[in-house]
C-alpha cells in the first residue's frame, strides 16, 4: 500500500506490536512517544494516517486532534484515536472533534489494521473527483455510477464498477490483486486472487475499445492508464 502511518503513543510494547503488523500489511510506520516530537515531524512531512493515543505525557489527545483538524494543511489527514477510555462521552467527543475512528484498549491488532485500511479507503473515495475521464473514450461518473465509452452507457456489475473506481482513483498506479481483493471484501474475503483476473476479464470485454486502458503488470497487478 506504501502508505505512511504515524503512531503517537507512549507505550513502547504496544507501539512495537502495532508497527510490526502494519509493516506486514505493507505500510510504512513512524512512531512518537509524545506530541512534541510528532508536531515537529508534522511540519516537515505529512503522514497518510495518524493513530493517536489520548493520554500522552505532554499533551491531551483531544486537544491535539482538535489542533490538527483546525489546521488547513493537516485537516485532511485521517485520525484513529486509541485509548483506554471506554466512556461513550469520550468516544462522541473524539468523533465530533474530527477523528475518523475510535478504538478502545485492549483491542485486536487485526481489527485495528482492518480499521486503518477502511479509513484510508474512505479517504481515497472522498478525494476522488466525481467524474473521471481516461483519454477521449472512457468516462467514469462516480456520482451516477455510470461508465461511458464514446458517450454510450456500459452496464457493469457492482464489483466491476468498484474495481474500475479503485483503478481510476490513482491513474497510473499499479494495484496488486491482494489490494483489490481487500478493497472489495476487506477482512471478510474468502476468495483467491485469481478471482480478480476473472472480474478484470469481464470488465475488459464490456469496455470494448476502452479495455486497453486497463493494463496488466505481469506478476504484480493492474493499473488504469492512457
Order of alpha helices (4+ residues) and beta strands (2+ residues): beta-alpha-beta-alpha-beta-alpha-beta-alpha-beta-alpha-beta-beta-beta-beta-alpha-beta-alpha-alpha-beta-beta
